[in-house]
Amino acid sequence: RRRRRRRRRQSLIEGYQLRWLVRGTILAVMLLVVAGVVAMFMYPAELCRSLAVGCRSFDYVIIGAGPAGSVVAHHLSSDAVRARVLVLEAGGPSQRATGGSDFLYNNLTVFDVPLAWSYVAHLGQYHWDMGGDAIIAKVVGGCGVHNAMLYVRALPENIESWNMSEWQWKDIYDQYLALEHFQGSGETTKWHSMGGPMMTSAPIFKDLLGKKFLETTKNLGMPFSRDFNIPNERVGAGYYHFNIRHGVRDGAAATLLTPALAANPHRLSLSMFTLVEHLGLEATVGKHGEPVVRVNEVRGVDRKGRPWTQTIDPQTRVILTAGAINTPTLLMKSGIGRRQDLLDVGLGEPVVELPDVGHKLQDHPAVGLVFQVNPPLVADMASIYR
């Protein structure tokens, strides 16, 4: 009887040990899988020796998750195109929808609150160190998370001046309408549309100072603009339209990129804190004598300063949407630009000489005027959130 009891106890002990061994093994495997997924998300280049072989295969690699990168990634990963897309972004999250956590008011980040736009523009930790007066955002959403949210389209003469048969005003206008969900009323609504992903809205808050300002411009003979997006009403004084949705900035990354990541995780990936510093290029000549450049390698550093190199499959296309300054900078560092410019800074002979790269930047200068109002007018701007 004692022997049977000892055998039974031994069997129970061994059974418990076996169960805990199995549970421990399963837990260890799960942890390894989770760690692998996190590592793939943050550092895909360290795990995948090639974009076409290994972890995943991509049809497009987009460099820069600003407004342009968000639009392109949203389109290419959509059901209409169904391409496999990897987006590389040097910065981290910004708005709440993109995973940002620098909260300013309730559950809204500093990037979400429209009234904080000028404050955000001077937070150095979210910007490139350019020196001088250049303020370039280094976050998901790019400069679309710290601009003034003004919705101002190009004019027909702007597009026609490009003299490009593929870019006609009618085509551009159709794209504007397809992207827009206009929140407003009145006779100018015929120039807008509803049903698109990006919210555009007339101002919901008009203070007394703004009304007095427009009265003054009218008395001075300045034309009143009902809507700056009507082609013949760009010059004048009036109220802007904004990319604001229910009191929150409607940035392209929050509106287009983040929903696309959620809807198509098997086709679209975003790697943050992944800085691209150089493109390995292979130049050939096309059928009509034009230069054809293929990217065969991408090099950069991760958030800890560790270098990485990514081989690019011949079928993978690389799209640069790194902004008006960083895109030509990356092209020139990789060997595309004006020959003398590259030689002057020690970059050597160009892979492809394109003289306009790095030149002809057109900014939008503005002159700010400050007036003293007597008696003072006080506006409770925070009331729009109550």
C-alpha positions as CSV (number, residue, x, y, z in Angstrom):
1,R,0.0,0.0,0.0
2,R,2.8,2.4,0.9
3,R,4.5,1.6,-2.4
4,R,1.3,2.4,-4.3
5,R,1.1,5.7,-2.5
6,R,4.7,6.6,-3.3
7,R,4.2,5.6,-7.0
8,R,1.0,7.7,-7.1
9,R,2.8,10.8,-5.6
10,Q,5.7,10.3,-8.0
11,S,3.3,10.1,-10.9
12,L,1.5,13.3,-9.8
13,I,4.8,15.2,-9.3
14,E,6.0,14.1,-12.8
15,G,2.7,15.1,-14.3
16,Y,2.9,18.6,-12.7
17,Q,6.5,18.9,-13.9
18,L,5.5,17.8,-17.4
19,R,2.6,20.3,-17.5
20,W,4.8,23.2,-16.3
21,L,7.5,22.2,-18.8
22,V,5.0,22.3,-21.6
23,R,3.5,25.6,-20.3
24,G,7.0,27.1,-20.0
25,T,7.9,26.0,-23.5
26,I,4.8,27.5,-25.0
27,L,5.3,30.8,-23.1
28,A,8.9,31.0,-24.2
29,V,7.9,30.4,-27.8
30,M,5.2,33.1,-27.5
31,L,7.7,35.6,-26.1
32,L,10.1,34.8,-28.9
33,V,7.4,35.4,-31.5
34,V,6.4,38.7,-29.9
35,A,10.0,39.8,-29.7
36,G,10.5,38.9,-33.3
37,V,7.4,40.9,-34.4
38,V,8.5,43.9,-32.4
39,A,12.0,43.6,-33.9
40,M,10.6,43.3,-37.4
41,F,8.5,46.4,-36.9
42,M,11.3,48.5,-35.5
43,Y,14.3,47.1,-37.3
44,P,13.3,45.2,-40.5
45,A,16.7,45.7,-42.1
46,E,18.4,43.8,-39.3
47,L,16.3,40.7,-39.8
48,C,15.6,40.7,-43.5
49,R,18.7,40.6,-45.7
50,S,16.6,41.4,-48.7
51,L,13.2,42.9,-49.3
52,A,12.3,40.1,-51.7
53,V,13.8,37.2,-49.8
54,G,13.4,36.5,-46.1
55,C,10.9,38.2,-43.8
56,R,8.7,39.8,-46.4
57,S,8.5,40.9,-50.0
58,F,7.5,44.5,-51.0
59,D,6.5,46.0,-54.3
60,Y,7.3,49.5,-53.1
61,V,9.5,51.1,-50.4
62,I,8.4,54.7,-49.5
63,I,10.9,56.9,-47.7
64,G,9.2,59.4,-45.6
65,A,5.8,59.2,-43.8
66,G,4.8,62.8,-44.2
67,P,1.7,64.0,-46.1
68,A,2.9,62.8,-49.5
69,G,4.1,59.5,-48.2
70,S,0.8,59.0,-46.4
71,V,-1.2,59.6,-49.6
72,V,1.0,57.3,-51.7
73,A,1.0,54.5,-49.1
74,H,-2.8,54.8,-48.7
75,H,-3.3,54.5,-52.5
76,L,-0.8,51.7,-53.2
77,S,-2.0,49.5,-50.4
78,S,-5.7,50.0,-51.2
79,D,-7.9,47.3,-52.6
80,A,-7.7,49.1,-56.0
81,V,-4.0,48.5,-56.3
82,R,-3.2,45.8,-53.7
83,A,0.5,46.5,-53.6
84,R,2.8,45.4,-50.8
85,V,4.3,48.6,-49.3
86,L,7.0,49.4,-46.7
87,V,7.2,52.9,-45.3
88,L,10.4,54.0,-43.7
89,E,10.2,57.0,-41.3
90,A,13.1,58.7,-39.5
91,G,10.9,60.0,-36.7
92,G,8.4,58.6,-34.3
93,P,4.6,58.9,-33.7
94,S,2.9,62.3,-33.5
95,Q,-0.9,62.6,-33.3
96,R,-2.8,60.3,-31.1
97,A,-4.1,58.3,-34.1
98,T,-0.5,57.5,-35.0
99,G,0.4,56.4,-31.5
100,G,1.6,59.7,-30.1
101,S,1.5,60.2,-26.4
102,D,2.7,63.8,-25.8
103,F,-0.7,64.8,-24.5
104,L,-1.7,68.4,-24.0
105,Y,-5.5,68.3,-23.3
106,N,-7.4,65.2,-22.2
107,N,-6.5,62.5,-24.7
108,L,-5.3,65.0,-27.4
109,T,-1.6,65.4,-28.1
110,V,0.1,68.7,-28.9
111,F,-0.2,67.7,-32.6
112,D,-3.9,67.2,-32.4
113,V,-4.9,70.6,-30.9
114,P,-5.1,73.2,-33.7
115,L,-4.4,76.1,-31.4
116,A,-1.0,74.6,-30.5
117,W,0.4,74.6,-34.0
118,S,2.8,77.4,-33.5
119,Y,4.0,75.9,-30.2
120,V,4.6,72.5,-31.7
121,A,6.7,74.1,-34.5
122,H,9.3,75.1,-31.9
123,L,9.6,71.7,-30.1
124,G,13.1,70.7,-31.1
125,Q,12.8,67.0,-30.3
126,Y,10.3,66.6,-33.1
127,H,12.3,68.4,-35.8
128,W,15.3,67.9,-38.0
129,D,18.4,69.9,-36.9
130,M,18.7,72.0,-40.0
131,G,20.2,75.1,-38.5
132,G,19.0,78.6,-39.5
133,D,15.2,79.3,-39.7
134,A,14.2,76.0,-41.3
135,I,11.6,74.2,-39.2
136,I,11.1,70.7,-40.6
137,A,9.1,68.0,-38.7
138,K,10.8,64.7,-38.0
139,V,7.7,62.6,-37.1
140,V,5.0,60.5,-38.7
141,G,2.9,63.0,-40.6
142,G,5.8,65.3,-41.4
143,C,5.1,69.0,-41.6
144,G,1.5,68.2,-41.9
145,V,1.4,67.9,-38.0
146,H,2.7,71.4,-37.3
147,N,1.5,73.6,-40.1
148,A,-1.4,76.0,-39.7
149,M,-3.9,73.5,-41.3
150,L,-4.9,76.0,-44.0
151,Y,-6.6,74.2,-46.9
152,V,-5.4,76.1,-50.0
153,R,-5.4,74.4,-53.4
154,A,-3.2,75.1,-56.4
155,L,-4.7,77.3,-59.0
156,P,-5.3,76.3,-62.7
157,E,-2.5,78.6,-63.8
158,N,-0.1,76.9,-61.4
159,I,-0.7,73.5,-62.9
160,E,-0.7,74.8,-66.5
161,S,2.7,76.5,-66.0
162,W,4.2,73.1,-65.5
163,N,3.5,72.3,-69.2
164,M,3.1,68.6,-68.5
165,S,0.5,66.7,-70.5
166,E,0.1,64.1,-67.6
167,W,-0.8,66.9,-65.1
168,Q,-3.8,68.9,-66.3
169,W,-5.9,71.1,-64.1
170,K,-9.0,68.9,-64.7
171,D,-7.2,65.8,-63.4
172,I,-5.8,67.6,-60.4
173,Y,-9.2,69.1,-59.6
174,D,-10.8,65.7,-59.7
175,Q,-8.2,64.4,-57.2
176,Y,-8.9,67.3,-54.9
177,L,-12.6,66.5,-54.9
178,A,-12.0,62.8,-54.4
179,L,-9.9,63.5,-51.2
180,E,-12.2,66.0,-49.7
181,H,-15.1,65.8,-47.3
182,F,-16.3,69.4,-47.0
183,Q,-18.0,70.6,-43.9
184,G,-19.7,73.9,-44.8
185,S,-22.7,75.5,-46.4
186,G,-23.5,78.3,-48.8
187,E,-23.1,79.0,-52.5
188,T,-19.4,78.0,-52.5
189,T,-20.1,74.4,-51.8
190,K,-20.3,73.7,-55.5
191,W,-16.5,74.0,-55.5
192,H,-16.2,71.2,-53.0
193,S,-17.3,67.7,-52.4
194,M,-18.2,65.2,-49.7
195,G,-17.4,61.6,-49.2
196,G,-13.6,61.8,-49.3
197,P,-11.2,60.8,-46.4
198,M,-9.8,64.3,-45.7
199,M,-12.0,66.8,-43.8
200,T,-12.0,70.4,-44.9
201,S,-14.1,72.9,-43.1
202,A,-15.0,76.5,-42.9
203,P,-14.0,78.1,-39.5
204,I,-16.4,77.2,-36.7
205,F,-15.0,80.0,-34.5
206,K,-15.2,83.6,-35.7
207,D,-14.2,86.2,-33.1
208,L,-15.0,89.8,-33.1
209,L,-11.4,90.8,-34.0
210,G,-11.6,88.9,-37.3
211,K,-14.9,90.5,-38.2
212,K,-13.6,93.9,-37.5
213,F,-10.5,93.2,-39.6
214,L,-12.6,92.2,-42.6
215,E,-14.7,95.3,-42.2
216,T,-11.6,97.4,-42.3
217,T,-10.3,95.7,-45.5
218,K,-13.6,96.3,-47.1
219,N,-13.6,100.0,-46.2
220,L,-10.1,100.2,-47.8
221,G,-11.5,98.8,-51.0
222,M,-9.9,95.3,-50.8
223,P,-12.1,92.6,-52.4
224,F,-13.7,90.1,-50.1
225,S,-13.0,86.4,-50.9
226,R,-15.8,84.0,-50.2
227,D,-13.5,81.0,-50.7
228,F,-9.8,81.2,-51.5
229,N,-10.1,77.9,-53.4
230,I,-12.3,79.4,-56.0
231,P,-9.9,80.1,-58.9
232,N,-10.8,83.8,-59.3
233,E,-11.0,84.7,-55.6
234,R,-7.5,84.0,-54.4
235,V,-6.6,87.7,-54.1
236,G,-8.5,89.5,-51.3
237,A,-9.4,89.1,-47.7
238,G,-11.6,86.5,-46.1
239,Y,-11.7,83.4,-43.9
240,Y,-9.5,80.4,-44.6
241,H,-10.8,76.8,-44.8
242,F,-9.0,74.3,-42.6
243,N,-8.1,70.6,-42.4
244,I,-9.8,70.2,-39.0
245,R,-12.2,67.5,-38.0
246,H,-14.4,68.2,-35.0
247,G,-11.8,70.5,-33.4
248,V,-8.9,68.1,-34.1
249,R,-6.2,68.5,-36.7
250,D,-7.0,66.2,-39.7
251,G,-3.5,65.4,-40.8
252,A,-2.7,63.1,-43.7
253,A,-1.0,60.5,-41.5
254,A,-3.9,60.3,-39.1
255,T,-6.5,60.3,-41.8
256,L,-4.9,58.2,-44.5
257,L,-1.8,56.3,-43.3
258,T,-3.1,55.0,-39.9
259,P,-6.4,53.6,-41.3
260,A,-4.6,52.0,-44.1
261,L,-2.2,50.3,-41.7
262,A,-5.2,49.0,-39.7
263,A,-7.2,47.9,-42.8
264,N,-4.3,46.2,-44.7
265,P,-1.7,45.0,-42.3
266,H,-0.7,42.2,-44.6
267,R,0.1,44.7,-47.4
268,L,1.3,47.8,-45.6
269,S,4.1,48.2,-43.0
270,L,5.5,51.2,-41.2
271,S,9.0,51.2,-39.7
272,M,9.6,54.3,-37.5
273,F,12.9,55.6,-36.2
274,T,14.5,54.3,-39.4
275,L,16.7,56.9,-41.0
276,V,17.7,56.5,-44.6
277,E,21.1,58.1,-45.4
278,H,22.1,56.7,-48.8
279,L,20.7,55.0,-51.8
280,G,22.8,52.5,-53.8
281,L,22.1,53.4,-57.4
282,E,22.6,51.6,-60.7
283,A,22.3,53.8,-63.8
284,T,21.4,52.6,-67.3
285,V,20.0,54.2,-70.5
286,G,16.4,53.8,-71.6
287,K,15.0,53.1,-75.0
288,H,15.0,56.8,-75.9
289,G,18.3,57.7,-74.4
290,E,16.9,58.8,-71.1
291,P,18.7,57.9,-67.8
292,V,17.1,55.0,-66.0
293,V,18.1,54.6,-62.3
294,R,17.4,51.6,-60.2
295,V,17.9,51.5,-56.4
296,N,19.7,48.3,-55.5
297,E,20.5,49.2,-51.8
298,V,19.3,51.4,-49.0
299,R,21.6,52.3,-46.1
300,G,20.8,54.1,-42.9
301,V,20.8,54.0,-39.1
302,D,18.3,53.0,-36.5
303,R,17.2,55.0,-33.4
304,K,20.3,53.7,-31.4
305,G,22.7,54.9,-34.1
306,R,23.3,51.4,-35.4
307,P,24.0,51.2,-39.2
308,W,21.9,48.9,-41.4
309,T,22.0,48.0,-45.0
310,Q,19.0,46.8,-47.0
311,T,19.3,45.0,-50.4
312,I,16.5,46.0,-52.8
313,D,15.1,43.4,-55.2
314,P,15.1,44.4,-58.9
315,Q,11.3,44.4,-59.0
316,T,10.9,46.7,-55.9
317,R,10.3,50.4,-56.6
318,V,11.6,53.1,-54.2
319,I,9.6,56.3,-53.8
320,L,11.1,59.4,-52.1
321,T,8.6,61.5,-50.2
322,A,11.0,62.9,-47.6
323,G,10.0,66.5,-48.1
324,A,11.1,69.5,-50.1
325,I,14.5,69.6,-48.4
326,N,15.3,66.0,-47.4
327,T,14.3,64.5,-50.7
328,P,16.9,66.4,-52.9
329,T,19.4,66.1,-50.0
330,L,19.1,62.3,-50.2
331,L,19.3,62.3,-54.0
332,M,22.5,64.4,-53.9
333,K,24.1,62.3,-51.2
334,S,23.4,59.3,-53.4
335,G,24.9,60.7,-56.5
336,I,22.0,62.5,-58.3
337,G,22.4,66.2,-58.9
338,R,24.5,69.0,-60.4
339,R,28.0,67.7,-61.0
340,Q,29.8,70.7,-59.6
341,D,27.6,70.8,-56.5
342,L,28.5,67.2,-55.7
343,L,32.2,67.8,-56.3
344,D,32.2,70.9,-54.1
345,V,31.0,69.0,-51.0
346,G,33.2,65.9,-51.7
347,L,30.5,63.5,-53.0
348,G,32.5,62.7,-56.1
349,E,31.2,62.2,-59.6
350,P,27.5,61.9,-60.0
351,V,25.8,58.6,-60.9
352,V,23.3,60.7,-62.9
353,E,23.7,64.4,-63.5
354,L,20.4,66.2,-63.0
355,P,21.2,69.9,-62.7
356,D,17.9,71.0,-61.1
357,V,18.2,68.7,-58.1
358,G,18.9,70.9,-55.1
359,H,17.9,74.1,-56.9
360,K,14.8,76.2,-57.5
361,L,13.2,75.6,-54.0
362,Q,10.2,77.9,-53.8
363,D,9.0,78.6,-50.3
364,H,5.9,80.7,-49.5
365,P,7.1,83.9,-47.8
366,A,4.8,85.7,-45.5
367,V,4.9,89.0,-43.7
368,G,3.3,89.2,-40.3
369,L,1.7,92.5,-39.2
370,V,1.1,93.2,-35.6
371,F,-1.5,95.8,-34.5
372,Q,-2.6,97.1,-31.1
373,V,-6.4,97.0,-30.6
374,N,-7.9,99.7,-28.3
375,P,-9.9,98.8,-26.4
376,P,-8.5,95.2,-26.1
377,L,-10.7,92.3,-27.4
378,V,-10.6,89.1,-25.4
379,A,-11.6,85.7,-27.0
380,D,-12.0,82.5,-25.0
381,M,-10.5,80.1,-27.6
382,A,-10.7,77.1,-25.3
383,S,-14.5,77.3,-25.3
384,I,-14.7,75.4,-28.6
385,Y,-13.6,72.2,-26.7
386,R,-16.2,72.5,-24.0
